Amino acid sequence: MNRIFLLSCVGQKQPNAARAADLYTSAWFVKARRRVEETGDPWFILSAEHGLLPPEQVIEPYDSTLNTMPAAERRDWARRVQDQMDVTLPAGADEIIVLAGGRYRENLMPYLRRRFLKVTVPMKGLRIGEQLKWLDNAAPL
């Protein structure tokens, strides 16, 4: 089964432009990135500012978050991300694993379920401390 991972962006960022993979500095993102990179599978970042980001894309720091964005703007963001996914995500993948909070998933899940045979959200329902423990202790992804 060919897999793709999606990680959400986080608020803690480096102060200067960097590759998206390196821009986000929170413990959560660093642990999630490490776990995903261990798989060797392709991965992308769900950015409140940029939509779908390949990890190697260089971007400036920003302050946008879906957590405070009104519902209509979150729906618009999700439509933009879906358009980006149609162009950017590798063909032939049949599973997507989403490491992102509810606001980042809410309007994407119907699209993801149509596009992929299997959609997994392994940390669904876990609070941040529980997610950090899961990232430290879960079986290989």
C-alpha positions as a printed Julia matrix, in Angstrom:
141×3 Matrix{Float64}:
   0.0    0.0    0.0
   1.39   3.41  -1.01
   1.0    6.01   1.74
   1.16   9.76   2.15
   1.31  11.66   5.44
  -0.19  15.05   6.25
   1.08  17.05   9.25
  -0.49  20.26  10.43
   1.51  23.41  10.86
   2.14  24.74  14.37
   2.49  28.16  15.95
   6.14  27.87  16.98
   8.36  28.83  14.08
  11.88  29.95  13.35
  12.17  33.74  13.01
  13.51  33.62   9.43
  12.6   31.97   6.15
  13.37  28.25   6.04
  12.35  25.03   4.36
   8.85  24.22   5.62
  10.18  21.04   7.22
  12.58  23.15   9.31
  10.42  26.23   9.92
   8.15  24.66  12.54
   9.92  24.16  15.86
   7.39  22.9   18.43
   8.07  19.61  20.22
   4.93  18.18  18.6
   6.03  19.02  15.06
   9.62  17.86  15.59
   8.4   14.5   16.93
   5.75  14.07  14.22
   8.24  14.96  11.49
  10.77  12.47  12.86
   8.15   9.68  12.98
   6.98  10.39   9.44
  10.48  10.7    7.98
  11.37   7.3    9.49
   8.77   5.71   7.19
  10.38   7.0    3.99
   6.88   7.81   2.68
   6.08  11.19   1.13
   4.67  13.82   3.46
   3.22  17.3    3.27
   2.33  20.06   5.68
  -1.13  21.56   6.04
  -0.38  25.26   6.44
  -3.04  27.76   7.48
  -1.25  30.38   5.39
  -0.09  28.42   2.34
  -2.4   25.41   2.13
  -0.53  22.26   1.14
   3.24  22.58   1.5
   5.95  20.2    0.37
   8.53  19.99   3.17
  11.32  21.36   0.98
   9.48  24.57   0.02
  11.1   27.66   1.55
   8.63  29.97   3.27
   8.66  32.96   5.6
   7.27  32.68   9.14
   3.59  33.63   9.49
   0.92  33.91  12.18
  -2.18  32.36  10.54
  -3.99  29.46  12.21
  -7.17  27.61  11.42
  -7.95  27.45  15.13
  -9.13  31.08  15.15
 -10.31  31.33  11.54
 -14.08  31.7   10.95
 -15.88  28.64   9.55
 -16.39  30.14   6.07
 -12.67  30.91   5.76
 -11.82  27.36   6.9
 -14.09  25.97   4.18
 -12.38  28.2    1.59
  -8.98  27.05   2.87
 -10.03  23.39   2.54
 -11.21  23.93  -1.05
  -7.85  25.51  -1.9
  -6.0   22.61  -0.24
  -8.09  20.09  -2.19
  -7.17  21.84  -5.45
  -3.5   21.74  -4.41
  -3.77  18.05  -3.53
  -5.26  17.24  -6.92
  -2.13  18.67  -8.55
   0.58  17.88  -5.98
  -0.05  14.56  -4.23
   1.63  11.56  -5.81
  -0.61   9.44  -8.02
  -1.14   5.85  -6.99
  -1.26   6.43  -3.23
  -4.14   4.56  -1.67
  -3.67   5.52   1.99
  -3.33   8.87   3.71
  -2.39   9.26   7.35
  -3.4   12.57   8.88
  -1.5   13.98  11.86
  -3.52  17.15  12.3
  -6.08  18.62  14.65
  -9.8   18.8   14.08
  -9.86  22.27  12.52
  -7.34  21.15   9.89
  -9.27  17.95   9.17
 -12.9   19.0    9.4
 -13.46  20.16   5.82
 -10.87  17.88   4.22
 -12.12  14.5    5.42
 -14.93  14.03   2.85
 -12.45  14.75   0.04
  -9.79  12.47   1.53
 -12.31   9.61   1.92
 -13.29   9.94  -1.74
  -9.71  10.09  -2.97
  -8.03   7.39  -0.85
  -9.01   3.81  -0.06
  -7.85   4.24   3.52
  -7.81   7.39   5.67
  -6.2    7.1    9.1
  -6.19   9.69  11.88
  -4.16   7.91  14.56
  -4.24  10.69  17.17
  -7.9   11.62  16.78
  -9.38  12.61  20.13
  -6.04  12.87  21.93
  -5.09  16.07  23.76
  -1.68  17.6   23.09
   0.06  15.85  25.99
  -1.42  12.53  24.91
  -0.32  13.19  21.33
   3.25  13.83  22.48
   3.23  10.55  24.41
   1.75   8.74  21.42
   4.47  10.16  19.15
   7.1    8.94  21.62
   5.66   5.47  22.24
   3.48   4.31  19.36
   4.47   1.44  17.13
   6.18   2.41  13.88
   3.84   4.14  11.47
